Amino acid sequence: MTHRNGGSGDLSMAGEDYLEAIYRIALEDGSEHGVRSVDVAEQLGVSKASVSKALAGLRDSGYVEQVRYGRVRLTEEGRAYAKEVWHRHRLLRTFLTVELGVDADVADDEACLMEHAISNETMQLWMGYLERHGVAVEG
């Protein structure tokens, strides 16, 4: 199943998860030289072979590129898409924990599932609602 979120393109939930993982690892490391496939595998709890297969598809779609030493870097389009998915995740996680009192680990897992199913239009309305009610999205 693909998800049309109005972002850069259509990816499966797994594809979006890979982009988000690459984005998050790059943010944490502060690296502009790309991330290691093994780090993506570790963050997502998948095999290196699964990462290689997913990266091939993301490369073909123009979302990632291989750079020196086999590191993976998001293209401009991939970074924009991943940033959008990560923002959705943070907004949903914040709402679940702050407004509903959901346990942080549960909220993180559920936000990961929910982030793929909500349209851009609904997310924009939800963000506006939260901002009007003084809820700031956590990092």
Backbone torsions as a table, in degrees:
resi	resn	phi	psi	omega
1	MET	NA	132.2	176.0
2	THR	-101.8	160.9	-177.5
3	HIS	-120.5	124.8	176.8
4	ARG	-100.1	103.3	-177.0
5	ASN	-107.5	7.4	179.1
6	GLY	77.0	6.2	179.9
7	GLY	-81.5	-141.5	-176.1
8	SER	-72.3	-23.3	-177.6
9	GLY	177.2	-170.4	-178.4
10	ASP	-104.9	126.2	174.7
11	LEU	-134.0	157.0	172.2
12	SER	-68.6	168.3	175.8
13	MET	-57.7	-42.5	-179.6
14	ALA	-62.8	-42.0	178.2
15	GLY	-60.0	-43.1	177.8
16	GLU	-64.7	-37.9	178.1
17	ASP	-63.2	-39.6	177.9
18	TYR	-64.8	-45.2	178.1
19	LEU	-59.7	-45.2	-179.3
20	GLU	-61.9	-42.5	179.9
21	ALA	-62.3	-44.7	178.9
22	ILE	-61.0	-44.2	-179.9
23	TYR	-61.3	-47.5	-177.9
24	ARG	-64.5	-42.2	179.4
25	ILE	-63.2	-43.8	179.1
26	ALA	-62.6	-39.0	177.5
27	LEU	-64.1	-45.6	-178.4
28	GLU	-64.6	-41.1	-177.9
29	ASP	-81.6	-19.1	-174.9
30	GLY	66.4	23.3	-175.0
31	SER	-95.3	130.1	173.3
32	GLU	-101.9	2.4	-177.8
33	HIS	-95.3	8.2	178.7
34	GLY	98.3	170.1	-179.0
35	VAL	-117.1	159.5	179.4
36	ARG	-84.9	141.9	177.9
37	SER	-57.5	-37.5	-178.8
38	VAL	-62.9	-33.7	178.0
39	ASP	-69.7	-36.3	176.6
40	VAL	-65.4	-44.6	179.3
41	ALA	-59.5	-43.5	-179.1
42	GLU	-65.3	-45.2	-178.2
43	GLN	-63.6	-38.2	-177.0
44	LEU	-92.1	-8.7	-179.3
45	GLY	68.5	39.0	-179.8
46	VAL	-124.7	171.1	179.8
47	SER	-78.5	159.6	175.7
48	LYS	-62.8	-33.0	178.1
49	ALA	-64.5	-40.0	177.4
50	SER	-63.2	-40.2	178.5
51	VAL	-63.4	-45.4	-179.6
52	SER	-58.9	-43.6	179.4
53	LYS	-64.2	-46.3	-179.5
54	ALA	-63.9	-40.3	-179.1
55	LEU	-65.3	-34.4	177.6
56	ALA	-60.8	-43.6	178.1
57	GLY	-66.1	-40.8	178.9
58	LEU	-67.4	-34.4	176.7
59	ARG	-66.3	-45.4	178.8
60	ASP	-61.9	-30.9	179.6
61	SER	-84.7	-5.5	177.3
62	GLY	85.4	16.9	-177.7
63	TYR	-94.2	-24.5	179.2
64	VAL	-136.8	162.3	173.5
65	GLU	-140.7	149.9	175.4
66	GLN	-86.2	134.3	177.9
67	VAL	-119.8	-171.6	-174.3
68	ARG	-51.5	146.8	-180.0
69	TYR	61.3	22.7	176.0
70	GLY	76.3	7.3	178.9
71	ARG	-69.4	155.6	-177.9
72	VAL	-111.2	134.0	179.3
73	ARG	-130.2	141.9	175.7
74	LEU	-72.4	140.0	170.8
75	THR	-74.7	174.6	178.0
76	GLU	-58.6	-43.6	178.7
77	GLU	-65.3	-41.6	178.5
78	GLY	-64.8	-39.3	179.2
79	ARG	-65.3	-41.8	179.2
80	ALA	-64.0	-43.0	179.7
81	TYR	-64.0	-48.4	-178.8
82	ALA	-62.9	-39.9	179.7
83	LYS	-62.4	-39.7	178.2
84	GLU	-64.2	-45.4	179.7
85	VAL	-63.4	-43.2	179.9
86	TRP	-65.0	-37.8	177.3
87	HIS	-64.3	-43.7	176.7
88	ARG	-57.5	-46.1	-179.0
89	HIS	-58.2	-48.8	-178.8
90	ARG	-63.2	-42.0	179.3
91	LEU	-62.0	-47.9	-179.3
92	LEU	-64.1	-44.4	178.9
93	ARG	-61.3	-43.4	179.1
94	THR	-62.2	-47.1	179.1
95	PHE	-58.8	-46.5	-177.8
96	LEU	-63.5	-41.8	-177.4
97	THR	-80.0	-48.0	-173.9
98	VAL	-76.3	-47.9	-174.1
99	GLU	-85.3	-32.7	-175.7
100	LEU	-108.5	-12.3	178.7
101	GLY	75.1	23.1	178.5
102	VAL	-71.0	140.5	175.8
103	ASP	-52.3	140.8	-174.3
104	ALA	-58.6	-42.7	-179.3
105	ASP	-67.0	-41.5	177.8
106	VAL	-64.2	-44.5	-179.7
107	ALA	-61.2	-39.9	179.8
108	ASP	-64.1	-45.7	179.0
109	ASP	-63.5	-44.3	-177.6
110	GLU	-71.8	-35.0	176.2
111	ALA	-61.8	-36.5	179.2
112	CYS	-62.8	-37.5	177.9
113	LEU	-73.8	-42.7	-175.0
114	MET	-71.1	-31.4	-174.0
115	GLU	-60.0	-21.8	-177.5
116	HIS	-88.6	-13.5	-169.1
117	ALA	-105.2	-5.9	-173.6
118	ILE	-106.9	133.1	-179.5
119	SER	-69.3	160.7	175.6
120	ASN	-58.1	-40.7	-178.4
121	GLU	-60.8	-45.8	179.4
122	THR	-65.4	-41.1	179.2
123	MET	-62.1	-41.7	179.1
124	GLN	-62.7	-43.0	177.6
125	LEU	-63.0	-41.7	-179.6
126	TRP	-65.5	-43.3	178.3
127	MET	-60.8	-43.9	178.2
128	GLY	-61.3	-42.4	177.8
129	TYR	-59.5	-48.4	-178.5
130	LEU	-64.1	-41.5	178.9
131	GLU	-62.5	-41.2	178.5
132	ARG	-64.8	-24.0	179.7
133	HIS	-101.9	14.1	172.9
134	GLY	73.7	20.4	178.8
135	VAL	-95.3	118.6	179.1
136	ALA	-95.6	139.0	178.6
137	VAL	-74.0	126.7	179.9
138	GLU	-81.5	156.9	-178.4
139	GLY	-81.1	NA	NA
